[in-house]
């Protein structure tokens, strides 16, 4: 009878720390936890980068109020990281509100050659045209054969718009300031100096 009791107690005894089955189980649990942690980290590779608080146009000199920080998934160094300090650099192309700031869209002030030029037009401009818009500039002249129009410049960025709110039936003068690259400046100024009507046409989208 005593022998039977001893065998039963042996079968019901809890495994000790040295039991191989318990050690294998602990290793499997640890590996599972490590795998889950690695997976979560792999799926959350975000980095703090700058985004534009408002529309930025070529020639704009950056200060701290122009940018905010967002944590997004990005690859490489295509965008300006929050650890950098781009203050005082110049924007070389249009960057829309909420858009990540591309590293290639910045230059030192002495390297930027674009300048805003006023285009005065008696033709009404679209309400959608505003700071940061892309526009084409057209010149219409009238001679004995009637009116003819030609493209002066295309895909220029608008720096500012001065609308004549008091104009009636589109007869008032409106001024659009467009950023013109230095290598196009001479031809552009010559074109808008011609006696004729200038039109600023926005690009769709």
Secondary structure by P-SEA (a helix, b strand, c coil): caaaaaaaaaaacccccccaaaaaaaaaaaaaaaaaaaaaaaacbbbbbbbbccccccccccccccbbbbbccccccccccccccccccccccccccccccccccccccccccbbbbbbbbcccccccccccccbbbbbbbbccccbbbbbccccccccbbbbccccccccbbbbbbbbbcccaaaaaaaaaaccbbbbbbbccc
